[in-house]
Amino acid sequence: MEPSSASRPHDAQHLHTAQIAVRWGDMDAVGHVNNSRFFTYFEEARVEWLKDTLDAPRDGEHGPVLAAASCDFKRPVHHPATLHIDVYAEPPGRTSLTTHYRARLVEGPSPVATGTAVLVWVDVETGTPVPLPDLGLD
C-alpha cells in the first residue's frame, strides 16, 4: 500500500504527477506555506492533467467547475522546497468526477497534505451539468 492511500478509495486511479516549486510568496507570517496555497497546488496539478488529457481544460462549450474541495494538512512545508502532487480519480459518474491529491516533498514519500475535489462538467453558457468528456479513465 502506498503512503497515505487509506484516505482515498482503493479504486482511485493514478492519473498524473506534477512537480511544483514552492515560491517565497507562498509562505505565511509563521514561515511555512500558507494552507490556502495547497488548494492552488492541487488546482495546478489538476489543470496540468486536464491539458495533457484533453489538450485544454475545457472545449469552449463545456468545462469543469469545482463543486467541492477539501485538504488535510499533515506537516508544514518551508521555502525552498519542491513538491510532487499526485492526482488520482475515482471511477467517473455521468457528469462528475471525484479527484484525490497527495502532496509530498520531492525527496520523500510521506505526504505533507492530501486533498479531494469534486468536478462537475457544465455547459459554460447555461451552467447546467453535461456528460463528462472521454478522460481515458478505466
Steps between C-alpha positions, in 0.01 A plus 500: 500500500632845408548756775173675585292283268249441781354849440392419143289211370678184391360540147644850451725500195831692494478754216787744523788631708583870485819654632446838662760732648401670824534874451621745766163676478318175587610531862299660777609710798600188695751402228330197347285455190159659556229233513302666219792442260440123505166555325692690230761221475221243457336724238829536308547121496137445395518753215833353383336154487194635315718679245698178442178298472270732304748743339317771702317511834177580312381477142340845474144380555551265796740491789550406863392701800611426852204379707690412820857501628675395820854470630659322796830651608754244623810714571638845422699576185765773484669682211705389313326174412368310201179301523368208304122515475348162411152516342259206530139455387218277610296329228310782330131574533287621212573872552748507789841376600648471849874560506751444779838662556815413690766769548847380600846648503699386198759341727257294708201267473301629798211734421503858623136547398218300341186628338182426311307695239174434317482629143174536310502550123261775395381689199693826546212711368215350705689349794305175468682169547601310184653153454871471569732498200716192439771539763662165427404359840452131566 
